[in-house]
């Protein structure tokens, strides 16, 4: 009989500990799940693909290396341009296109003097 009494007493002490363990384990799993979700969101925000989605492009040379400045390219070089929705091949031309500023329309000297 004394063993059964001790066993009942031990069980009565163990039951709340088991409940606390289950609650703690559930809370720890929820905290880790939340941290993992936050890390996932951070990883997505730092991905270069999110930059592509904002309208930028990534340019790689024939070897697949990232082109970081125009000095790395020469006319005739083949490159791959990666956009958010896919990639295209291109060939580097000569100097960049210089856009001329539009001239104001000439009035032909017909404007009256303001003085």
C-alpha positions in Angstrom: 0.0 0.0 0.0 2.7 2.6 0.8 4.1 2.2 -2.8 0.6 2.9 -4.3 0.3 6.0 -2.1 3.7 7.2 -3.3 2.8 6.5 -6.8 -0.4 8.5 -6.6 1.4 11.3 -4.9 4.1 11.3 -7.7 1.4 11.3 -10.4 -0.3 14.2 -8.8 2.9 16.1 -8.9 3.8 15.0 -12.4 0.4 15.9 -14.0 0.9 19.7 -13.7 4.5 19.5 -14.9 3.4 17.5 -18.0 0.7 20.2 -18.7 3.3 23.0 -18.3 5.7 21.1 -20.6 3.1 20.8 -23.3 2.2 24.5 -23.0 5.8 25.5 -23.1 6.6 23.3 -26.1 3.6 24.6 -28.0 4.6 28.2 -27.2 8.2 27.5 -28.3 7.1 26.0 -31.6 4.8 29.0 -32.2 7.7 31.4 -31.5 10.1 29.5 -33.8 7.4 29.4 -36.5 7.0 33.2 -36.2 10.7 33.8 -36.3 11.0 31.6 -39.4 8.2 33.5 -41.1 10.0 36.8 -40.3 13.3 35.5 -41.7 11.5 34.3 -44.8 10.0 37.7 -45.4 13.4 39.4 -44.8 15.1 37.0 -47.3 12.5 37.8 -49.9 12.9 41.5 -49.4 16.7 41.3 -49.8 16.5 39.1 -52.9 17.6 40.6 -56.1 14.4 39.3 -57.7 12.4 41.9 -55.7 14.7 44.5 -57.3 13.9 43.2 -60.7 10.2 43.4 -59.9 10.6 47.1 -59.3 11.8 47.6 -62.9 15.6 47.1 -62.8 17.6 44.5 -64.8 20.7 42.4 -64.1 23.3 42.2 -66.8 25.7 39.2 -67.1 28.6 38.6 -69.5 29.1 35.5 -71.6 30.7 33.7 -68.7 27.6 34.4 -66.5 29.4 36.9 -64.3 27.6 40.0 -63.1 28.5 43.2 -65.0 28.9 45.9 -62.5 30.2 48.8 -64.6 30.3 49.8 -68.3 34.1 49.6 -68.3 33.8 45.8 -68.2 32.1 45.8 -71.6 33.3 46.5 -75.1 31.4 46.9 -78.3 30.5 43.5 -79.7 30.4 41.7 -76.3 27.4 39.4 -75.8 25.4 39.8 -72.6 22.3 38.4 -71.0 19.8 40.8 -69.5 17.6 39.4 -66.8 14.2 41.1 -66.1 11.6 40.1 -63.6 9.7 38.1 -66.3 12.7 36.5 -68.0 16.0 37.1 -69.8 17.1 38.2 -73.2 20.4 38.1 -75.0 21.9 41.3 -76.3 25.1 42.6 -78.0 26.8 45.7 -76.8 26.9 48.4 -79.5 29.2 51.4 -79.6 28.9 54.5 -77.6 25.7 55.3 -75.7 23.0 57.1 -77.6 23.1 60.8 -76.8 19.6 62.3 -76.6 19.4 65.9 -77.8 17.3 68.2 -75.8 14.4 69.5 -77.9 14.9 73.1 -78.9 12.1 75.6 -78.2 10.1 76.3 -81.3 11.5 79.3 -83.2 9.0 82.1 -83.6 10.8 83.5 -86.6 11.2 86.9 -84.9 7.5 87.7 -85.0 7.2 88.2 -81.3 6.5 91.8 -80.4 8.9 93.5 -78.0 7.6 93.8 -74.5 9.4 97.2 -74.0 
